[in-house]
Amino acid sequence: MMRALIATIIILSIIPSMVPITYADSENMILWAPKKMIVGEEYEGLVILKEAMDKDVTIKLATNNNILELDEEITIKAGKNHGIFKIIPKDEGEASIFAISDEIASIDVNLYKTGESTNRLKIILQNDKVKTDKVFGYIFLLDELGMPVKADKDIEIDLISDKSIKLLDKVKIEKGEYYTSFIARVEDSGAIHAIAEGIRPDTARIEKVSDDVTIELAVAPHIAMPDSKAYFYLWLEKDGRLYIPDENLDVVLSTSDVNVASFTIMFNGVTNSGIKHLTLNKGQGYVKGELFTRDIGNATITALIEGLGMATTNLIVGALEIEEVTISRNQTEEIRSTARVVDIDSKAKATDVISFVYPSIISKEFEADGIVALYSIAREKGEPEITIG
């Protein structure tokens, strides 16, 4: 149900006399709405409880001016901490919005009309359904036929968003340009409004999609010789299956020690290859790349995808020497071992063959890669000791 309340006295008549009136965020509740709104457009407001309740909470909504229309009330479900309500500006002017439960929060807003220009703004988002936190967007200037048109002067644009979306307050389409761009950080679903004086505004919605998607990262072979090469593999999994992204994902890879492993071959001891940027494309099962080894040691390889998290894996360069293994069985079983990376005789014969297949989870749409590595067993300090008591 939508209604406009036209007098402050009506608002106060539904408030118990013992409840203090607070014209700001109250102790347990926050009210948010766009500070600027265009007549004829539709907006959303937000009521946030600072702590989620174990039962449904009903919040009454009201305004002191009939130039503004909004929902009569919202219900915040048990276990949730926020609710969204609709706002429709009817005429230009100033108004206040009140959220009322056991206490009151309020906010002042300004409503105004745009000019009669036939030009309009158009927000174009990289994707309106996102899993990541970052969204790229463009604002075009269009004519009455919906075709991009050059700005005949600098156009200042106010960007207004829900509290769950963070972005710059203002952007500019410069004279002679067709568009401008912006970046939004999306914490939850919401809307972005673009407003400019004398030009029809535009609104775009972004839906934040929650997925239990994990990043998987592997290196093959995981033990490599100096001055050689290994391969890294990155893929996504969900519910124990290979997950195929429905948007392009930016991946940042890094190595903890470029002297041990880097993403490009090191020339004359100089490298800038400790970080690598790549894209896991929409519809792609996995990405892979090369790691170039140099000195003996251990390097941690890290992959970061904004909005999804990170994954790490280790690459050992050199031989892995096992110093001691002890197994004892009395009342309990105990295994102890120490290992370090050492140099070995490169003439040692291959005695073990180890294969690697990545991604470790595959689907019928995508083939996996197989890597075969030859290893030799060399223990300079004798055979491992195994005792059973």
Buried (B, 14 or more C-beta within 10 A) or exposed (E): EEEBBEEBEEBBEEBEEEEEEBEEBBEBBBBBBBEBBBBBBBBBBBBBBEEEBEEEBEBBBBBBBBBBBBBEBBEBEEEEBBBBBBBBBBBEBEBBBBBBBEBBBBBEBEBBEBEEEEBBBBBBBBBBEBBBBEBEBBBBBBEEEEEEBEBEEEBEBBBBBBBBBEBEEEBBBEEEBBBBEBEBBBEBBBBBBBBBEEBBBBBBBBEBEEEEBBBBBBBBBBBBBBEEEBBBBBBBBEEEEBBBBEBBBBBBBBBBBBBBBBBBEBEEEEBEBBEBEBEBEEEBBBBBEEBBBBBBBBBBBBBBBBBBEEBEBEBBBBBBBBEEBEBBEEEEEEEEEEEEBEEBEEEEEEEEEEEBEBBEBBEEEBEBBEBEBEBBEEEEEEEEEEEEE
